[in-house]
Amino acid sequence: MSQPQSEMTRNRQTMSERQALFRRFGYDSTASLKFILAKVLPLPGRVLEIGTGKGGFLAQLGKHADHITTLDIDTDQQRLAKRHVRQTGPRCPIRYVIHDAERLPWGDGSFDSVVSVNTFHHLERPMRVFKEMLRVLKPGGKLVLCDLSPRGFQIFDRIHRFEGGTHPRLKHGLAEFGRLLRRPGWKTKRFKGCNQEILMATAPSTPMKETKQT
């Protein structure tokens, strides 16, 4: 077995073991992804994903989207995600980018849809990333922000305590990001289910005023 094949086999085994552990504590990754996709699809046009991670959401999104650019700051994670996604046979082209999400390397209004799933609780300054997501979203585009619900965070707290570690949290969930979108022209929806919380919004058809970053 070649080194790439061996690494893919180890990666599959690791992911399978992690998902089994999650289920023991009450978090079903497959059910959560199905719930998210059922609520947020379609994601039209050019899609930007913030936070490639291990590629779980990306692998499923690749079956439904037309073109995806996925961004992460972790080269090793994205390399493993690329191999995982390749095995699922996505129907659309996917571009992998290593970059800091606080300073996205694209101009204003570059994407039709911008999405992030279970990434924001890992970010040091999530509001900066959120404002960058708004900046690169086209007028009339679709924004999706998803993270663990309060119960989901409780489950992951227990998992990490079991493993002898800690798990980061979003202090106020997605509420502060939703408040930022309470302005004329934005249409927002909120969903909770399968240990996930989703904020979905459609941008106004005219560009929003630039928000000063803090």
Buried (B, 14 or more C-beta within 10 A) or exposed (E): EEEEEEBBEEBEEEBEEEBEEBEEEEBBBEBBBEBBBEBBEEBEBBBBBBBBBBBBBBBBBBEBBBBBBBBBBBEEBBBBBBBBBBEBEBEEEBEBBEEEBBEBEBEEBBBBBBBBBBBBBBBEEBBBBBBBBBBBBBEBBBBBBBBBBEBBBBBBBBBEEEEEEEBEBBEEBBEEBBEBBEEEEBEBEEBBBBBBBBBBBBBBEEBBEEEEEE
